[in-house]
Amino acid sequence: MHDPGSPADMANTFKSDDHMVITIPLSSINKGQEGKLLPENFHCVFKDVYKVFLKGNPKALGTAQLIAGLLIISLGLLVPDTYAYTLPSVLFIISGLLSYAAGHSPNMSLTKLSFSLNIISLFWATAALVICLYKLTSPPWSETENGIQGTTAVLIALELVVALILIYWESKAVCRDHYNILPVINLKHEA
């Protein structure tokens, strides 16, 4: 009878493919501390998939998100009736900062947080664009207010597109083809 938990079956379901590399410093061995070989904290870094994510230029897109969020809030302060859909654009600023940071350092937690916030930003940008376009067509606005509303709508649409692009590229780093992947673990001796 075949044992499903045999090592032969596990060898076929789990494999190490360099998607993730975990480096664990073994400084306690050099210091002579007995009983503690591995530290409580270690650093996890992407490998090939993270390089694909960097092709999406997360720093530039994060900067665009940040600037668009600041401009939307600034324009919203000029027209009092637009606070409902312009002030929550602080989310775009936070998403932009996280996207920039995720492109700057290959950290799994930071990239996952950025990915999650960009999904929320996508939904918020969609709702804000609908509200903005509805408000643009409903009341009689002055020409200046119409221009501000139109510019706000364009910036929100830009934010929507940037969030979509970042979600696509971050999904390349965060979502894997399958979850039966073992990380590569490097034990590093510190001198």
Salt bridges, closest charged atoms under 4 A:
ASP9 OD2 - HIS2 NE2 2.95
ASP17 OD2 - HIS19 ND1 2.67
